[in-house]
């Protein structure tokens, strides 16, 4: 295989997946040697990007072991079928194993071709979320009961050994060859501070899933917290939120305030009135007829909706004072706000608070990224200098500046400006809705889908990378359904931009 060309790793795509918390997936049907090498290269790049170089050697061994076992499980299915043996029958299973290894090794290409025709795949999935790394191998051959027992027997036996050398000297397994490898794998995970609890094998929806969950190293966690703290100090130097909008929001929050007083207070600020009416009349809200007065705007959008729009106007005004080129960032923000509001209105129309909060949560979801990308270069250089003096790797600093922790930073900004808790939480959890408090899970799911939809439309994210649990919230089960929703929203948004 020496003359085979190595498959090139797309580092940009890996960085994007890490920054956005979306999964990377590689699927193969026959697992040729160059695909094994490529999977190892992707895992190495992924871990290196996360500054987890100490795990590379151990996890590459685990990866090779698990993908080989998954491929073997698929081969076993087509082999048993060819031999007219029932793999779920203990007697047939024992009979088939007697000749399985020799027969398949002598004619492996034939059986790999059968696997491909049967649509049997092996998938590698890598993802980082909430400071945990997930390495997952999936294949669409469900484990039989005795295969499952066999794996758990090996996991239990791995506890008997104190070292890899100890295991090698005591274990010899000729029946399938996977037993020793699995024991060594668990011992390797223990070398990087993990236990069998970090390793899971389960069957779900016709797939066998082998999952390794790894926390980021303690050193990396501390460094991320330190860099984030330095950025939070920068937040203290941000301009204050506009006082005129703060005053109006106080009135809106006061149950004793009269609507006429609120409308007058807003109307007294000509610039603010213009901005507010422009937003209310935008295509996002799809009003049947144009709105010409603040009183009408409150009636149509609701007090909570008006309050949220004022927060968004205030944020935009404040960010203008920071400087920097934010045109693309704001275009993305408005697009996500537009999509969020329309997803909420179409799929959760009966939940008024969610509909009213969706626009601002979509608009401000990337507040942290806006701060990172538009902060004055001198301030960023200062953070780099402080961190480098502490011995923190440049790569980690640059990854945080690129937005790895932007949800946390954005939520800190929102707190500083006294934004409602719901907005603070959605900003914090928009990349990880499953981690969000129950009261904002739906809103986080809406903003997550709106955000990732923009990346799908630009070709930066594939359908398989979108969280299936979030899709199920919207009753979306196929890419065709998703495409229809996506195309409709994109056409409406583009029309709004042209007008």
NULO-493552 format. One record per residue: residue in one letter; z, x, y of N, C-alpha, C in turn. Coordinates in steps of 0.001 Angstrom, whole numbers, plus 500000, padded with zeros to 6 digits. Layout:
N
AZXYZXYZXY ...
***
This chain:
499
X500000500827498787500000500000500000500000500860501260 X499785502154501100499934503090502221498968502809503344 X497791502284503005496778502083504046496944500789504810 X497958499950504443498104498663505101498631498821506520 X498086497987507393498473498046508797499792497290509006 X500679497894509778501984497268510061501788496128511062 X502398494980510810502275493834511727503119494123512966 X502514493928514121503208494264515372504252493209515726 X505415493653516172506509492754516574506342492384518046 X506430491096518350506328490614519729507724490620520358 X508037491718521056509375491880521627509675490842522700 X508639490452523462508824489450524527509282488124523935 X508660487745522811509024486482522158510458486535521639 X510861487688521121512229487842520617513223487745521769 X512924488408522889513807488340524074513934486909524567 X512797486191524589512784484800525048513686483939524168 X513573484144522849514385483365521905515874483650522101 X516208484920522322517613485292522532518143484677523820 X517373484805524904517811484288526204517971482775526197 X517137482084525395517150480616525390517931480023524235 X518409480875523322519170480367522180518333479593521178 X516997479808521205516134479081520271515877479927519030 X515597479280517892515411480060516661514054480738516579 X514032481886515937512784482569515570512573482310514088 X511372481910513704511105481625512293509855482353511834 X509938482968510663508771483581510020508650482922508651 X507459482416508339507226481738507056506171482497506261 X506439482662504965505470483315504076505444482563502749 X504284482553502113504155481865500822504145482837499647 X503685484058499879503589485020498776504413486282499008 X504929486455500197505768487612500563505124488950500179 X503929489256500729503353490579500461504214491666501108 X503970492912500715504809494022501193504816494118502717 X503645493938503349503605494067504815504432492986505498 X504586491810504846505422490748505412506904491093505268 X507278491705504156508660492182503990509013493190505081 X508089494129505325508302495157506353508411494500507724 X507521493525507997507505492835509290508823492093509517 X509303491380508485510576490665508623511710491633508951 X511705492787508285512714493810508565512604494334509989 X511368494526510461511145495011511838511634493987512861 X511364492694512584511808491635513504513331491579513544 X513971491652512369515438491633512317516018492831513072 X515417494012512887515893495222513573515772495066515084 X514614494574515552514395494370516995515380493346517541 X515574492263516792516484491183517189517909491722517369 X518385492469516388519750493012516455519883494080517531 X518837494889517702518862495940518729518908495312520116 X518111494230520312518130493504521593519535492985521915 X520278492650520856521632492128521040522692493229521048 X522219494496521041523120495643521063524014495676519818 X523438495259518678524179495227517417523567496206516407 X523251497397516887522615498408516044523427498775514819 X524761498620514909525624498982513778525401498067512572 X524735496923512779524512495974511686523152496146511014 X522237496901511647520834496926511213520687497322509746 X521259498450509363521077498956507996521608497962506960 X522802497420507215523439496514506254522675495198506141 X522271494657507303521600493358507273520175493457506741 X519538494609506925518212494777506334518300494785504811 X519370495379504278519572495318502826519758493862502394 X520625493130503124520893491726502800519604490908502869 X518808491157503914517550490433504082516630490659502884 X516442491921502493515566492230501358516050491546500081 X517352491554499885517930490918498700517667489415498694 X517892488775499844517798487315499910516358486820499860 X515427487519500542514035487048500493513429487292499114 X513846488380498462513369488642497093513872487555496153 X515139487170496295515695486107495445515017484769495702 X514717484486496982514048483222497326512641483188496733 X511932484303496850510582484402496271510652484220494753 X511653484858494135511811484778492684512095483334492258 X512908482621493048513218481216492735511945480369492757 X511075480637493737509806479902493814508910480226492617 X508853481519492263508033481944491115508533481273489837 X509856481184489736510456480573488552509993479115488397 X509894478407489528509486476986489468508078476829488896 X507144477651489393505762477503488892505647478036487464 X506429479046487122506400479605485754506893478564484752 X508024477936485054508583476933484140507622475745483994 X506970475385485095506015474270485035504848474625484116 X504354475872484252503261476344483403503659476331481928 X504923476600481655505409476673480271505879475308479753 X505700474266480620506155472908480259507656472878479918 X508414473652480672509861473690480502510530473022481699 X511625472303481433512378471621482489513456472562483005 X513289473028484240514208474028484794515628473485484969 X515764472144485014517099471549485172517812471344483836 X517088471593482731517677471452481395518244472807480954 X519531472878480632520149474182480303519453474924479159 X519044474186478114518380474841476978517016475387477389 X516240474573478142514928475021478616515075476216479558 X516124476178480389516354477261481353516603478582480616 X517452478516479603517753479716478801516495480223478102 X515705479285477558514471479642476859513475480306477812 X513313479730478992512347480248479965512707481635480466 X514011481884480633514434483184481164514159484344480216 X514036484030478935513787485096477954512491485842478251 X511492485114478744510164485721478962509758485772480433 X510576485158481297510199485030482712509890486367483377 X510811487313483264510654488573483988509405489325483531 X509256489474482220508123490246481691506792489570482007 X506714488258481768505451487537481994505019487567483461 X505967487346484356505594487274485785505283488653486358 X506005489675485907505712491029486392504329491491485951 X503947491108484758502638491519484231501480490761484861 X501775489607485485500685488799486053501146488172487368 X501772488995488226502448488475489415501500487783490388 X500285488306490581499353487703491542498979486271491152 X498857486044489842498521484700489350499631483721489742 X500889484131489508502013483241489806502244483085491310 X501960484134492071502068484016493541501022483047494071 X499842483072493482498779482152493886499187480707493573 X499811480524492423500304479180492071501363478707493074 X502250479643493488503274479311494483502642478814495782 X501641479559496226500975479212497486500316477837497386 X499632477594496252498965476295496055499982475159496008 X501173475471495486502228474445495408502960474264496742 X502625475112497743503270475016499066504702475511499077 X505025476398498137506384476947498085506500478132499036 X507408478033499969507516479052501018508871479737501019 X508909480859501740510157481548502071510185481681503591 X511295481285504213511413481348505680512578482238506073 X512356483026507099513436483768507751513670483116509111 X514905482753509392515250482154510686516351482998511327 X516122483409512571517109484182513338517441483417514606 X518715483353514938519105482644516154520436483184516655 X520595483209517972521903483557518547522315482432519481 X523523481916519248524074480847520076525578481003520131 X526123480767521313527574480791521487528188482079520931 X527476483210521201527948484539520791528055484713519274 X527271483922518531527197484091517081525730484265516678 X525510485170515724524161485434515231524009484733513889 X522912483998513741522635483335512461521408483978511835 X521567484449510594520448484961509800520339484027508600 X519182483390508472519038482358507449517755482564506652 X517866482450505322516686482461504455516598481086503809 X515418480465503906515205479148503294514006479209502343 X514102478501501242512926478287500406512988476865499860 X511828476259499648511816474843499272511822474637497758 X512755475335497110513060475120495697514560474893495604 X514957473662495346516393473374495276517023474084494088 X518216474600494286518940475259493200519307474249492110 X519215474687490865519756473871489785521268474083489766 X521964473213489061523420473296489023523881474645488477 X523235475134487394523705476396486809523291477600487635 X522191477491488428521857478578489363522922478657490458 X523335477489490913524352477416491962525672478023491452 X526027477651490220527260478189489630527161479701489460 X525993480150489066525777481584488846526006482377490139 X525453481862491255525616482527492551527104482595492915 X527799481465492743529216481443493126530073482300492192 X529625482439490939530308483358490029530189484795490548 X528986485166491013528773486525491549529600486744492823 X529664485694493669530456485823494899531932486033494559 X532410485310493545533806485464493130534032486851492545 X533084487309491734533237488617491086533212489760492106 X532513489536493230532441490604494239533820490953494779 X534766489992494676536119490240495173536893491228494290 X536372491460493067537068492362492133536857493841492490 X535815494104493287535427495492493521535883495973494890 X536290497230494921536793497794496177535695498508496955 X534574498832496282533493499535496961532179499276496236 X531094499644496888529763499496496283529656500381495042 X530221501598495126530187502535493994530912501934492785 X532033501266493078532824500621492034531996499535491333 X531286498758492134530451497686491579529319498259490736 X528661499295491253527530499905490538527960500450489176 X529152500978489107529605501595487858530036500558486824 X530340499332487287530889498344486360529945497197486001 X528930496951486836528101495754486627526704496137486182 X526223495487485156524824495622484765524374494239484328 X523339493733484959522904492368484682521408492369484430 X521016492212483177519594492263482842518929490891482820 X519732489827482815519129488511482612518205488103483737 X518582488370485016517706488036486134517628489144487164 X518539490061487160518478491199488077519035490928489450 X519388489654489741519851489331491093521360489468491232 X522056489464490107523515489444490164524123490628490867 X523729491831490495524288493039491100523938493122492580 X522701492770492901522264492820494300523102491941495196 X523464490755494696524270489815495476525679490360495686 X526229490979494642527570491566494752527562492704495777 X526544493568495702526446494687496656526285494147498077 X525534493044498224525319492455499542526644492011500171 X527479491338499384528777490886499897529637492094500284 X529596493143499467530371494363499781529843495027501055 X528529494935501275527950495494502517528398494690503734 X528442493358503596528920492526504697530382492863505029 X531146493171503977532550493544504206532658494849504996 X531665495725504813531670497002505550531535496790507058 X530914495661507479530803495389508921531814494316509347 X532901494223508567534037493389508971533912491923508655 X533008491559507732532829490150507399533441489839506039 X533629488556505768534148488129504467533140487173503846 X533460486697502625532540485757501967532417484454502753 X533366484188503680533296482975504507532127483028505483 X531655484240505785530498484379506682529175484158505944 X529259483960504646528071483817503813528079482428503170 X526987481679503314526928480334502746525643480162501940 X525737479440500825524555479017500085524663477514499896 X523643476770500314523678475321500175522278474765499959 X522208473537499489520929472837499331520920471647500277 X519801471481500987519707470431502006518255470008502136 X517989468717501992516629468181502154515577468960501355 X515900469273500103514935469934499234514803471438499453 X515628471998500335515583473439500599516861474108500089 X516714475336499619517874476185499357518052477066500591 X519239477020501163519513477745502406520601478792502147 X520285480029502439521285481094502389521502481561503819 X522751481489504284523034481696505714524129482741505892 X523866483665506805524901484638507189525205484404508674 X526451484123508974526878483908510370527684485132510809 X527224485770511875527850487017512340528326486862513784 X529570487181514050529983487217515459529420488481516114 X529123488417517404528778489640518125529971490583518031 X529719491873518038530828492823517915531820492620519059 X533078492938518776534139492777519783533806493557521053 X533218494739520869532842495581522014531808494848522882 X530788494272522231529746493548522973530341492352523705 X531226491611523024531870490449523652532596490861524926 X533361491955524821534121492423525993533185492821527120 X532090493491526762531147493951527786530440492779528461 X530067491757527671529440490562528246530404489899529228 X531677489781528811532684489166529683532866489976530969 X532841491305530840533026492170532008531856492010532984 X530622492060532455529444491932533336529438490558534002 X529739489512533204529773488157533772530808488070534884 X531969488716534678533022488694535704532545489348536994 X531752490427536863531216491086538064530272490146538819 X529490489379538061528601488411538723529384487276539359 X530470486891538704531308485839539297531864486303540639 X532161487601540743532610488142542034531505487980543079 X530254488160542638529131487959543559529091486518544053 X529458485602543153529448484184543519530369483926544703 X531465484694544784532391484528545908531723484836547243 X530625485582547190529911485915548430528784484930548745 X528641483891547920527596482897548185527923482096549437 X526909481601550120527180480715551264527923479463550809 X528680478859551724529372477609551409528360476468551288 X528756475433550548527897474253550409527815473553551770 X526639473009552140526479472390553473527552471339553769 X528216471501554910529343470638555259528913469187555457 X527701468963556041527262467575556286527142466806554970 X526648467493553930526486466833552627527843466653551957 X528737467614552136530096467500551587530799466281552174 X530650466071553497531286464924554168530752463601553640 X529420463534553488528809462288553000529252462004551570 X529341463053550752529778462853549364531230462397549298 X532052462837550271533437462349550332533444460840550594 X532585460424551542532476458993551843532010458208550619 X531010458754549907530474458086548717531523457964547617 X532465458917547589533516458902546554534703458020546937 X534754457590548197535876456794548691535614455307548435 X536409454660547570536164453237547269536304452320548487 X536990452801549536537182451972550734536024452114551733 X535104453043551465533987453242552405533038452051552367 X532545451673553538531562450594553601530161451175553480 X529292450429552836527935450907552617527218451170553944 X527508450348554931526857450509556233527251451833556877 X528533452235556697529004453513557255528308454693556575 X528158454586555241527517455662554486526053455796554905 X525368454645554987523948454655555367523781455243556764 X524705454887557678524611455391559060524839456903559089 X525847457365558331526166458798558296524951459610557803 X524285459106556761523103459798556238521968459721557247 X521751458520557815520638458302558747520771459130560019 X522009459493560388522221460311561594521653461715561433 X521461462141560174520891463457559898519416463255559522 X518534463442560513517104463137560331516501463944559187 X516824465234559134516278466115558103516720465667556709 X518014465333556606518570464905555318517961463575554886 X517809462655555827517199461360555518515791461546554972 X515021462423555629513649462687555188513603463246553772 X514490464223553503514537464845552170514918463821551098 X515912462981551432516397462009550465515325460960550152 X514672460446551178513627459434550960512427460034550219 X512140461309550512511038461988549808511343462058548309 X512587462393547977512982462469546557512925461099545895 X513498460105546557513544458762545976512132458210545763 X511216458562546662509834458058546569508927458935545698 X509483459988545123508655460853544279508308460128542976 X507313460650542273506858460024541026507949459999539966 X508941460883540095510022460925539097510696459568538965 X510892458880540109511617457615540097510701456411539909 X509398456619540063508380455597539759508744454218540325 X509078454168541625509417452888542247508170452012542378 X508388450685542261507246449756542335506623449762543728 X507475449943544761506963450015546138507767451062546900 X507159451666547947507848452736548688509169452275549294 X510125453201549317511442452930549883511473453540551288 X511847452727552309511773453196553693513130453387554364 X514202452936553719515510453056554364516555453559553384 X517612454162553928518695454669553097519384453521552368 X519529452372553022520160451206552385519361450801551140 X518019450788551270517170450462550107517308451519549020 X517401452788549449517518453892548484518786453738547645 X519905453404548314521173453218547604521056452046546631 X520394450970547084520235449794546214519409450137544978 X518357450932545157517437451237544054517958452331543121 X518593453349543699519029454497542893520510454407542521 X521280453661543302522719453546543040523496454606543801 X524765454305544088525602455235544860525730456569544135 X525940456501542816526072457745542035524770458544542079 X523644457835541993522345458503542053522114459181543398 X522463458476544491522318459052545840523218460279545985 X524443460159545476525391461273545547524818462507544839 X524252462297543681523662463400542925522469464009543645 X521648463145544272520495463664545001520944464496546203 X522033464090546826522557464872547952523057466238547478 X523676466268546293524089467550545723522874468453545508 X521794467865545004520601468677544717519963469191546009 X519950468361547051519409468805548346520277469925548912 X521603469748548809522528470768549309522372472094548582 X522189472016547259522004473247546473520732473967546900 X519659473183547069518375473783547479518507474454548844 X519199473788549771519387474360551114520198475655551043 X521222475663550207522081476843550091521328478007549474 X520534477736548439519766478805547791518733479414548742 X518240478608549681517293479155550671517946480261551487 X519260480129551733519978481138552522520137482451551767 X520096482380550418520302483592549612519094484510549702 X517928483921549870516704484731549942516074484903548587 X515046485769548538514344486007547276513230485004547059 X512333485340546147511196484464545862511566483518544729 X511794482244545075512259481277544090511221480209543777 X509987480379544224508976479323544081508805478869542631 X508613479825541712508393479471540305509654478870539678 X510815479434540053512072478922539518512296477472539934 X511994477175541205512185475803541677511144474852541106 X509940475338540890508927474472540261509403474073538861 X509927475062538122510458474783536787511628473805536887 X512511474023537872513682473157538042513261471708538313 X512291471514539224511820470155539529511137469514538324 X510410470329537551509736469811536358510767469331535324 X511811470131535113512862469744534160513612468511534667 X513844468430535989514505467248536568513651465993536343 X512358466129536591511403465026536414511416464564534957 X511302465515534028511282465185532603512620464574532171 X513725465156532651515059464678532255515257463219532666 X514921462928533916515106461563534418514265460570533625 X513021460936533352512133460008532637512497459877531159 X512978460953530552513467460849529168514698459938529128 X515605460124530088516818459300530137516457457829530359 X515537457588531286515175456208531632514460455496530486 X513665456258529713512899455654528626513660455553527315 X514571456486527068515262456495525782516723456043525865 X517316456079527069518732455708527209518920454777528414 X517999453846528565517977452969529747519261452169529914 X519918451821528818521127450988528912522351451774529391 X522247453109529401523390453950529815523143454451531246 X523526453621532206523171453870533601523672455216534120 X524906455579533749525460456847534245524609458028533786 X524124457974532554523273459054532030521964459107532808 X521378457947533073520123457901533841520357458467535242 X521457458066535880521739458505537250522028460010537328 X522658460559536288523025461984536308521905462904535823 X520912462334535158519904463165534484519073464007535454 X518727463455536606517849464181537532518532465447538054 X519746465296538572520397466481539148520748467506538071 X521140467020536883521470467969535810520233468765535401 X519079468108535373517829468808535090517471469776536201 X517676469351537441517302470180538587518140471455538664 X519423471346538335520346472477538545520698473211537250 X520008472914536152520383473510534862520306475034534889 X519382475580535691519191477038535732519792477687536982 X520848477085537542521465477663538746521835479131538542 X522365479436537350522767480823537062521583481764537091 X520452481309536548519248482144536515518729482372537933 X518814481330538764518364481464540154519194482528540873 X520493482528540617521364483548541216520976484939540718 X520801485073539404520427486372538830519122486885539436 X518112486003539446516759486446539794516521486577541289 X517419485997542098517191486074543550518312486803544280 X519276487316543525520340488095544177519735489327544851 X520339489748545925519840490911546649519871492127545723 X518793492928545689518741494092544795519947495019544932 X520482495152546155521647496030546364522856495554545562 X523028494212545500524153493655544754523991493904543262 X522760493699542760522499493937541337522684495413541003 X522240496282541915522422497726541698523901498089541647 X524683497401542467526123497655542491526749497275541141 X526321496108540607526831495670539298526416496662538221 X525153497120538278524670498099537294525530499373537350 X525811499829538559526592501078538726527994500933538160 X528639499793538457530005499553537957529999499527536431 X529015498817535868528948498672534409528616499998533729 X527685500737534311527306502027533718528478503006533775 X529281502900534845530467503759534947531470503441533839 X531421502200533350532305501786532251531690502102530890 X530496502687530901529848503049529631529133501903528956 X528832500849529708528118499694529130526627499997529106 X525975499667527999524561500023527840523689499311528877 X522668500045529354521733499475530330521050498232529783 X520707498271528473519997497149527862520795495863527967 X522109495963527707522954494773527768523030494236529190 X523150495137530158523193494724531571521906493993531932 X520761494577531544519465493975531897519283492622531211 X519824492491529975519691491212529271520480490124529989 X521653490477530494522423489484531226521755489126532550 X521177490144533199520446489871534446519230488981534151 X518638489163532952517493488346532552517905486919532189 X519213486671532109519647485290531937520352484944530656 X520768485937529850521419485635528578522637484734528773 X523406484953529796524644484198530014524535483271531225 X523305482842531551523133482137532836523788480759532857 X524014480143531688524708478852531666526134478983532176 X526822480030531706528203480287532141528257480556533641 X527356481430534112527359481794535534527039480566536393 X526028479788535965525657478581536720526799477597536829 X527562477446535745528684476505535786529775476991536738 X529935478327536846530915478879537791530510478569539239 X529206478663539509528714478333540862528987476861541154 X528668475994540178528862474551540366530336474240540622 X531237474948539927532678474747540162533045475150541584 X532507476290542044532809476799543393532425475768544450 X531323475055544188530855474055545153531424472658544886 X532438472596544010533125471327543717532197470235543185 X531249470634542360530366469650541736531162468852540698 X530729467621540407531403466830539359531389467572538021 X532416467319537219532581468028535942531373467848535020 X530761466661535065529622466400534181528472467372534464 X528228467677535755527153468607536124527527470023535698 X528790470386535929529281471723535527529056471928534032 X529407470907533227529307471031531768527861471080531284 X526988470273531884525579470282531437524932471628531757 X525234472181532934524710473509533276525180474532532238 X526435474433531838527012475403530906526418475285529498 X526158474051529049525792473846527639524339473414527423 X523469473557528432522116473006528255521300473719527186 X521695474949526802521016475628525692521721475395524357 X522925474835524392523687474612523154524372473245523207 X523574472152523161524157470807523298525221470495522258 X525085471100521061526053470806520002527447471335520331 X527532472289521287528834472853521685529473472059522825 X528724471135523416529181470430524623530276469420524303 X531149469117525290532126468032525111531394466725524793 X532036465843524044531381464610523583530803463771524711 X531511463736525859531058462857526946529763463324527616 X529341464583527374528089465056527991527051465493526951 X527331465257525670526407465692524613525002465104524807 X524937463809525109523624463154525280522874463746526464 X523575463913527589522932464498528778522459465919528505 X523276466690527803522887468065527451521644468049526570 X521591467091525632520423466965524767519170466619525549 X519304465750526549518162465354527389517642466561528166 X518550467295528809518141468455529615517592469564528712 X518221469760527544517717470744526569516259470437526221 X515983469153525890514621468796525468513638468916526629 X514053468481527811513184468585528998512847470047529282 X513854470910529184513678472338529454512745472983528431 X513020472741527152512229473399526101510810472837526051 X510654471577526505509320470975526551508402471743527507 X508955472235528611508128473004529556507648474301528918 X508505474902528089508120476149527404507131475868526273 X507258474708525657506283474292524629504908474119525271 X504898473500526442503632473250527131502937474533527576 X503723475572527855503128476853528274502860477778527080 X503150477289525876502866478076524672503912479131524357 X505049479107525067506092480111524841507031479736523696 X507017478463523315507880477961522254507043477086521320 X507268477244520010506562476410519029507440475214518645 X506818474191518092507548472966517759508711473245516805 X508497474149515837509537474426514843510808474993515479 X510693475550516701511851476160517355512736475135518069 X512284473896518119513045472858518825514070472260517867 X515292472131518336516405471649517520516088470259516955 X516059470149515627515683468879514978516712467779515252 X517985468162515433519010467152515721518801466534517100 X518352467356518050518056466821519392516833465916519318 X515806466336518587514605465494518435514972464141517840 X515902464137516886516281462866516239516956461908517222 X517587462459518284518166461605519336517095460736519984 X515871461260520008514757460566520648513816459926519609 X514292459856518358513512459297517242512178460017517058 X512170461317517357510962462124517184511083462883515867 X510137462646514955510200463303513640508992464197513371 X507910464043514171506707464862513936506249465513515233 X505461466572515092504930467242516272503980466323517035 X503264465457516318502343464526516984503083463607517939 X504235463095517485505051462235518362505508463017519588 X505967464240519350506449465076520444505329465367521438 X504140465664520915502987465952521776502664464784522697 X502762463563522174502442462371522975503409462241524151 X504711462380523856505728462296524918505511463422525929 X505293464631525413505110465819526253503894465668527167 X502772465228526607501527465097527382501660464042528483 X502345462958528156502525461880529139503366462359530325 X504461463055530031505321463561531098504606464625531933 X503871465504531255503167466573531972502107465994532914 X501370464982532451500335464360533289500956463703534517 X502093463012534320502773462348535445503300463372536447 X503875464457535930504410465492536817503295466171537614 X502191466489536951501057467124537641500491466229538727 X500461464931538445499969463966539440500897463949540658 X502193464030540386503190464044541458503031465300542314 X502740466443541689502582467693542416501349467692543301 X500317466972542867499057466923543637499171465999544832 X500073465016544747500154464019545831500910464553547036 
***
